[in-house]
Structures are given as structure tokens and as C-alpha cells.
Amino acid sequence: MDYETAVGSLFQPEGRDDPYPAYDVIRAHAPAAPAMENQWFISSHSLVSRLLRDPALRVADKDDYDRFWPSWRENRGVASVVLSMLQTNPPDHSRVRRAAASTFTARRVAAMREVIAAQVGELIDEMPAEADFMAAFAYPLPIGVICALLGIPEGERRWFRQRAADLTVVLEPISTEEEMARADKAGRELEAYFTGLIADRRHTPREDLTSALVEASDADDAMLTGEELLANLVVLLVAGFETTTNLLGTGLKILLDHPARAARLRADPALAPNFVEEILRYDSPVQLTSRFATAPLDLDGVEVGAGAMMTMLLGAANRDPARYPDPHRFDPDRPNIQPVSFGGGAHYCLGAPLARLEAQVASRCCSTGCRSSHWPVIRCAATG
């Protein structure tokens, strides 16, 4: 496969199903390789790690969207993402991120362990003899967990599943008009729901993340505007859903492809954290992210000017042989695993600790059967 074929394959179904052969070709061509005019693919672990943390880089924000897509606010799915911390630069990003981080604390996430374990057990118990693992487990678990964190009543959580799925297309690099129309509809429905939830929490605060964010928004030194509060509630739901769903699905497939490793995890569920880190490295739930240079940059000998777009291939960086010997081998015993799957720097994924905790708890419960005999059912469902 030559370089041009490798780049082209990333935009084809087969390349999206297995991009790693193309990543190898792109990385071998150059750690910073030309994609299109003034755009670069970044594929080495060292360069991706450095750029993710470089304050001279920025994300596309609402001002950029105003220039290349003036009507973007009309699609409320797009608007919820663009107006959130995902697509915001300093100083606004620093302010919004600080408000979110002050409420989305390590203590709050750790307190979710029992909630996650209970939901995992219920989903496994409810799983029929033949089931689609993604539909029966990987989709509902993250939705149930983030809804519990936000304080959404259990009876209303099923409603969120389809809306979240419809909205995730705005996080993807390629979409159809039909998918974007569904994202707009989902965005409008979620905005309406969260507007009501915000009003309720203002009147009757509870011990949930929504109440904490409303308090941050309403404080005298408010760090969040009303528009930012609404957008970030929607994004917390959707981003937490997509990443963790992908992690659960790919994680189970990897274990099924490596039965000896799966048997070892079943014998010792305490290995779950190591397994999750290697799963994140081996097949990242998020494959790429983009940044723009605000000043000229040296990309390991390649000079790029201000305004250049860098698409960082997270999946390629995680399998860089310069960082991980024999990178295409799944090995949870690797020392010092540091996947870039959740990004880095100012935009490091706020929900990464929660996604890791969900995957670890799910791995422990599934590996032991949780209610004793369900692991074979999950295996059959996932391979069927």
C-alpha cells in the first residue's frame, strides 16, 4: 500500500473498520505527513503527545464555524457541541472547564462505582440467551451511568438512548444529510429536556451533577452562562455515551479474539485496570482529533505556518513501534502504558476517569459472570 492509497483508505468503510495498516504506512512516510492543503496527519506517539499539550494550538470554535458554516446554529445538535467546552478556546475554555471540573470531581466519580456495578449486574441478568452485545449492554450502560450522574430519573433514561446515538454523528468526521437532520432533532429535544431539568434543580437542588452545574452558573461570580450550561449538559451526556460505548464494544471483541488473555482476566478480575489501559492503547475508542496552529510550528523537522490544521491520529500514535515494541500485539503486561486515547492538555477528556471506571467494573463483573453464569452468554452474543 502506498501513501496516497493509505490516506484514501481512511475515508472508506474498510479503512474505518481496520485503519491500522494505513496508519503504519502513513507513519512510515513521515510522523507529520501532508494530507490536504495546509493540513497534516500526525501519527507518532511523541509528536501527538507534544502537540496535544501545546498551548500554541487551538480547536475550531464558534468564530471558525461562523466563517465556514454561517448557519451552523440552525442545527441544534451541532450548536450543542460548538458552544460546549469541546470547541472552545481560552480564555472562555479555561473558565468553563474550571466550572465543570469543580463539579465533575474525582470523589463524585468514585462514588459512582456501586451504581455502575448495580447497572452492570442488571444488564447481564436481563440479557437473553441470544443478544446483540452493543444493544443489550454497551449502549445502555453508559447512558444509565451518565443519567444517574446527572440526576435523570431512571424511568426517563431509555428516552435518552436514541437521542444520544443520533447526536453523536456531529462528533464524527463524515456524516450524511439524513444523519445531520436526526442530530438537529435530537439536539432540540435534549435542549428542551435539559431546560426543564435546569429549572427544576434551581427550585429543588439535589445531590447530582446537574444541581452542581446550575449552582456554578447561578453564583455571583458565575463561571457559566446559561447557554454554556445547557450546551455542556448535552455534551456531557453525548460524549460520555459515545466514548464509553466504543470502549466496551471494542474491549469485548479484543478479549474474544484473545481467549487466553480473557481466561486470565476471568481468573483474576483485579487485572481489569491493566486490561483497560491496554484496550485503550490497542484500539482507541476515539481515533482522531484536530488542532490548528496559532503560530509557526516545527513538527520534528517539518515547518508549518500559523493556521495549519493538524489531524492527530490517536490510534496510530497508540501503535507507534517507537513507543510500544510489537505494537500490534495485545499485551496488558506492557510497562508504562500511556495511551493518548482521551487526548491531552487543556482538552483532556473530562470524563476519562468515569469511562475507565465503567470499563473496569464491567470487565470485573463480566469476567466473573457477575451473577455466576452469564459470561458464556455474552461471549455467544458478541460473536453471533
For each residue, the residues with C-beta under 8 A, 3 or more apart:
1: 5 6 9 21 22 25
2: 5 6 25
3: 6 7 25 26 29 33
4: 7 8
5: 1 2 8 9 25
6: 1 2 3 9 10 21 22 23 25 26 29
7: 3 4 10 22 26 35 41
8: 4 5 11 12 15
9: 1 5 6 12 14 15 19 21 22
10: 6 7 15 16 19 22
11: 8 15 16 174
12: 8 9 15 16
13: 16 17
14: 9 17 18
15: 8 9 10 11 12 18 19 22
16: 10 11 12 13 19
17: 13 14
18: 14 15 21
19: 9 10 15 16 22 23 287 315 316
20: 23 24 315 316 319 328
21: 1 6 9 18 24 25
22: 1 6 7 9 10 15 19 25 26
23: 6 19 20 26 27 43 313 315 316 319
24: 20 21 27 28 316 319
25: 1 2 3 5 6 21 22 28 29
26: 3 6 7 22 23 29 33 41 43 313 316
27: 23 24 31 43 44 316 320
28: 24 25
29: 3 6 25 26 33
30: 33 302
31: 27 42 43 44 46 47 299 300
32: 40 41 42 47 299 300 302 304 310
33: 3 26 29 30 40 41 43
34: 39 40 41
35: 7 39 40 41 311
36: 39
37:
38: 304 305 307 308 309
39: 34 35 36 308 309 310 311
40: 32 33 34 35 299 302 304 308 309 310 311
41: 7 26 32 33 34 35 311 313
42: 31 32 47 48 51 299 310 311 312 313 317
43: 23 26 27 31 33 47 48 313 316 317 320
44: 27 31 47 48 300 316 317 320 322 323
45: 48 49 317 318 320 322 323 324 340
46: 31 49 50 300 320 322 323
47: 31 32 42 43 44 50 51 299 300 317
48: 42 43 44 45 51 52 312 313 314 316 317 340
49: 45 46 52 53 317 338 340 344
50: 46 47 53 54
51: 42 47 48 54 57 291 299 310 312
52: 48 49 289 291 312 340 343 344 345 347 348
53: 49 50 344 345
54: 50 51 57 291 297 345
55: 90 345 346
56: 293 294 295 297
57: 51 54 291 292 293 294 310
58: 61 89 291 292 294
59: 86 87 88 89 290 291 292 347
60: 64 65 87 290 292
61: 58 64 65 82 87 88 89
62: 65 66 82 83 87 88
63: 66 67
64: 60 61 67 68 292
65: 60 61 62 68 69 72 78 82 87
66: 62 63 69 70 72
67: 63 64 70
68: 64 65
69: 65 66 72
70: 66 67
71: 74 75
72: 65 66 69 75 78 79 82
73: 78 79
74: 71 184
75: 71 72 78 79 170 180 183 184 187
76: 79 80 184 187 188 191
77: 80 81 166 167 169 170 180 183 184 185 186 187
78: 65 72 73 75 81 82 170 180 183 184 187
79: 72 73 75 76 82 83 187 231
80: 76 77 83 84 167 170 187 190 191 230 231 234 235 238
81: 77 78 84 86 87 170 171 231 235 238
82: 61 62 65 72 78 79 87 231
83: 62 79 80 87 88 227 228 231
84: 80 81 87 88 96 228 231 232 234 235
85: 88 93 96 97 100 232 235 350
86: 59 81 235 239 347
87: 59 60 61 62 65 81 82 83 84
88: 59 61 62 83 84 85 92 93 96
89: 58 59 61 92 93
90: 55 93 94 346
91: 94 95
92: 88 89 95 96
93: 85 88 89 90 96 97 346 347
94: 90 91 97 98 346
95: 91 92 98 99 223 224
96: 84 85 88 92 93 99 100 223 224 228 232
97: 85 93 94 100 101 346 350
98: 94 95 101 102 223
99: 95 96 102 103 213 216 217 223 224
100: 85 96 97 103 104 213 232 236 350
101: 97 98 104 105 350
102: 98 99 105 212 216
103: 99 100 108 209 212 213 216
104: 100 101 108 109 209 236 350 351
105: 101 102 108 109
106: 109 110 353
107: 110 111
108: 103 104 105 111 112 149 209
109: 104 105 106 112 353 354 357
110: 106 107 113 357
111: 107 108 114 115
112: 108 109 115 116 145 148 149 354 357
113: 110 116 117 357 361
114: 111 117 118
115: 111 112 118 119 145 148
116: 112 113 119 120 141 145 357 358 361 362
117: 113 114 120 121 361 365
118: 114 115 121 122
119: 115 116 122 123 141 144 145 148
120: 116 117 123 124 141 361 362 365 366 370
121: 117 118 124 125 365 370 371
122: 118 119 125 126
123: 119 120 126 127 136 137 140 141
124: 120 121 127 137 365 366 369 370 371 374 377 378
125: 121 122 370 371 374
126: 122 123 136
127: 123 124 131 136 137 374 377 378 381
128: 131 136
129: 377 380
130: 380 381 384
131: 127 128 135 136 377 381
132: 135 136 381
133: 136 137 138 249 252 378 381 382
134: 137 138 139 245 249
135: 131 132 138 139
136: 123 126 127 128 131 132 133 140 381
137: 123 124 127 133 134 140 141 248 362 378
138: 133 134 135 141 142 245 248 249 252
139: 134 135 142 143 161 165 241 245
140: 123 136 137 143 144 158 161
141: 116 119 120 123 137 138 144 145 244 248 358 362
142: 138 139 145 146 240 241 244 245 248 355 358
143: 139 140 146 147 157 160 161 164 237 241
144: 119 140 141 147 148 154 157
145: 112 115 116 119 141 142 148 149 240 244 354 358
146: 142 143 149 150 236 237 240 241 354
147: 143 144 150 152 154 156 157 160 237
148: 112 115 119 144 145 151 152 154
149: 108 112 145 146 208 209 354
150: 146 147 197 208 209 210 233 236 237
151: 148 197 201 206 207 208 209 210 211
152: 147 148 156 157 160 197
153: 156 157
154: 144 147 148 157
155: 158
156: 147 152 153 159 160
157: 143 144 147 152 153 154 160 161
158: 140 155 161
159: 156 162 163
160: 143 147 152 156 157 163 164 190 237
161: 139 140 143 157 158 164 165
162: 159 165 166 186
163: 159 160 166 167 186 189 190
164: 143 160 161 167 168 186 237 238 241 242
165: 139 161 162 168 241
166: 77 162 163 169 179 182 183 185 186
167: 77 80 163 164 170 183 186 187 190 234 238
168: 164 165 171 172 238 241 242
169: 77 166 172 175 179 180 182 183
170: 75 77 78 80 81 167 175 180 183
171: 81 168 238 239 242
172: 168 169 175
173: 288
174: 11
175: 169 170 172 179 180 183
176: 179 180
177: 180 181
178: 181 182
179: 166 169 175 176 182 183
180: 75 77 78 169 170 175 176 177 183 184
181: 177 178 184 185
182: 166 169 178 179 185 186
183: 75 77 78 166 167 169 170 175 179 180 186 187
184: 74 75 76 77 78 180 181 187 188
185: 77 166 181 182 188 189
186: 77 162 163 164 166 167 182 183 189 190
187: 75 76 77 78 79 80 167 183 184 190 191 234
188: 76 184 185 191 192
189: 163 185 186 192 193
190: 80 160 163 167 186 187 193 194 234 237
191: 76 80 187 188 194 195 230 234
192: 188 189 195 196
193: 189 190 196 197
194: 190 191 197 198 230 233 234
195: 191 192 198 199 230
196: 192 193 199 200
197: 150 151 152 193 194 200 201 210 233
198: 194 195 201 202 210 214 229 230 233
199: 195 196 202 203
200: 196 197 203 204
201: 151 197 198 204 205 206 208 210 211 214
202: 198 199 205 214 218
203: 199 200
204: 200 201
205: 201 202 211 214 215
206: 151 201 210 211
207: 151 211
208: 149 150 151 201 211 212
209: 103 104 108 149 150 151 212 213 236
210: 150 151 197 198 201 206 213 214 233
211: 151 201 205 206 207 208 214 215
212: 102 103 208 209 215 216
213: 99 100 103 209 210 216 217 224 229 232 233
214: 198 201 202 205 210 211 217 218 229
215: 205 211 212 218 219
216: 99 102 103 212 213 219 222 223 224
217: 99 213 214 222 223 224 225 226 228 229
218: 202 214 215 222
219: 215 216 222 223
220:
221:
222: 216 217 218 219 225
223: 95 96 98 99 216 217 219
224: 95 96 99 213 216 217 228 229 232
225: 217 222 228 229
226: 217 229 230
227: 83 230 231
228: 83 84 96 217 224 225 231 232
229: 198 213 214 217 224 225 226 232 233
230: 80 191 194 195 198 226 227 233 234
231: 79 80 81 82 83 84 227 228 234 235
232: 84 85 96 100 213 224 228 229 235 236
233: 150 194 197 198 210 213 229 230 236 237
234: 80 84 167 187 190 191 194 230 231 237 238
235: 80 81 84 85 86 231 232 238 239
236: 100 104 146 150 209 232 233 239 240 350 351
237: 143 146 147 150 160 164 190 233 234 240 241
238: 80 81 164 167 168 171 234 235 241 242
239: 86 171 235 236 242 243 349 351
240: 142 145 146 236 237 243 244 351 354 355
241: 139 142 143 146 164 165 168 237 238 244 245
242: 164 168 171 238 239 245 246 285
243: 239 240 246 247 285 286 342 349 351 355
244: 141 142 145 240 241 247 248 285 351 354 355 358 359
245: 134 138 139 142 241 242 248 249
246: 242 243 249 250 285 286
247: 243 244 250 251 276 279 280 285 355 358 359
248: 137 138 141 142 244 245 251 252 358 359 362
249: 133 134 138 245 246 252 253
250: 246 247 253 254 279 283 285
251: 247 248 254 255 275 276 279 359 362 363
252: 133 138 248 249 255 256 366 378 382
253: 249 250 256 257 382
254: 250 251 257 258 279 282 283 330
255: 251 252 258 259 261 262 265 275
256: 252 253 259 262 379 382 383
257: 253 254 330
258: 254 255 261 262 330
259: 255 256 262 263
260: 263 264
261: 255 258 264 265 275 330 332
262: 255 256 258 259 265 266 367
263: 259 260 266 267
264: 260 261 267 268 271
265: 255 261 262 268 269 271 272 275 363 367
266: 262 263 269 367 368 375
267: 263 264
268: 264 265 271
269: 265 266 272 363 364 367 368
270:
271: 264 265 268 274 275 332
272: 265 269 275 276 359 360 361 363 364 367
273: 276 277 356 360
274: 271 277 278 332 333 337
275: 251 255 261 265 271 272 278 279 332 363
276: 247 251 272 273 279 280 356 359 360 363
277: 273 274 280 281 332 337 339
278: 274 275 281 282 330 331 332 334 337
279: 247 250 251 254 275 276 282 283 359
280: 247 276 277 284 285 318 337 339 341 342
281: 277 278 284 318 319 324 334 337 339 341
282: 254 278 279 318 319 330
283: 250 254 279 315
284: 280 281 287 314 315 318 339 340 341
285: 242 243 244 246 247 250 280 341 355
286: 243 246 289 314 341 342 343
287: 19 284 313 314 315
288: 173 311 312 313 314 315
289: 52 286 311 312 314 343 347
290: 59 60 309 310 311 312
291: 51 52 54 57 58 59 309 310 312
292: 57 58 59 60 64 307 308 309 310
293: 56 57 296 297 304 305 306 307 308 310
294: 56 57 58 306
295: 56 306
296: 293 303 304 305 306
297: 54 56 293 303 304 308
298: 301 302 303
299: 31 32 40 42 47 51 302 303 304 310
300: 31 32 44 46 47
301: 298
302: 30 32 40 298 299
303: 296 297 298 299
304: 32 38 40 293 296 297 299 308 310
305: 38 293 296 308
306: 293 294 295 296
307: 38 292 293
308: 38 39 40 292 293 297 304 305
309: 38 39 40 290 291 292
310: 32 39 40 42 51 57 290 291 292 293 299 304
311: 35 39 40 41 42 288 289 290
312: 42 48 51 52 288 289 290 291 317 340
313: 23 26 41 42 43 48 287 288 316 317
314: 48 284 286 287 288 289 317 318 340 341 343
315: 19 20 23 283 284 287 288 318 319
316: 19 20 23 24 26 27 43 44 48 313 319 320
317: 42 43 44 45 47 48 49 312 313 314 320 323 340
318: 45 280 281 282 284 314 315 324 327 339 340 341
319: 20 23 24 281 282 315 316 324 327 328
320: 27 43 44 45 46 316 317 323 324 327
321: 324 325 326 327
322: 44 45 46
323: 44 45 46 317 320 327
324: 45 281 318 319 320 321 327 334 337
325: 321
326: 321 329 331
327: 318 319 320 321 323 324
328: 20 319
329: 326
330: 254 257 258 261 278 282
331: 278 326 334
332: 261 271 274 275 277 278
333: 274
334: 278 281 324 331 337
335:
336:
337: 274 277 278 280 281 324 334
338: 49
339: 277 280 281 284 318 342
340: 45 48 49 52 284 312 314 317 318 343 344
341: 280 281 284 285 286 314 318
342: 243 280 286 339 348 349 352 355
343: 52 286 289 314 340 347 348 349
344: 49 52 53 340 347 348
345: 52 53 54 55 348
346: 55 90 93 94 97
347: 52 59 86 93 289 343 344
348: 52 342 343 344 345 352
349: 239 243 342 343 352 355
350: 85 97 100 101 104 236
351: 104 236 239 240 243 244 354 355
352: 342 348 349 355 356
353: 106 109 356 357
354: 109 112 145 146 149 240 244 351 357 358
355: 142 240 243 244 247 285 342 349 351 352 358 359
356: 273 276 352 353 359 360
357: 109 110 112 113 116 353 354 360 361
358: 116 141 142 145 244 247 248 354 355 361 362
359: 244 247 248 251 272 276 279 355 356 362 363
360: 272 273 276 356 357 363 364
361: 113 116 117 120 272 357 358 364 365
362: 116 120 137 141 248 251 358 359 365 366
363: 251 265 269 272 275 276 359 360 366 367
364: 269 272 360 361 367 368
365: 117 120 121 124 361 362 368 369 370
366: 120 124 252 362 363 369 370 374 375 378
367: 262 265 266 269 272 363 364 375
368: 266 269 364 365 372 375
369: 124 365 366 372 373 374 375
370: 120 121 124 125 365 366 374
371: 121 124 125 374
372: 368 369
373: 369 376 377
374: 124 125 127 366 369 370 371 377 378
375: 266 366 367 368 369 378 379
376: 373 379 380
377: 124 127 129 131 373 374 380 381
378: 124 127 133 137 252 366 374 375 381 382
379: 256 375 376 382 383
380: 129 130 376 377 383 384
381: 127 130 131 132 133 136 377 378 384
382: 133 252 253 256 378 379
383: 256 379 380
384: 130 380 381
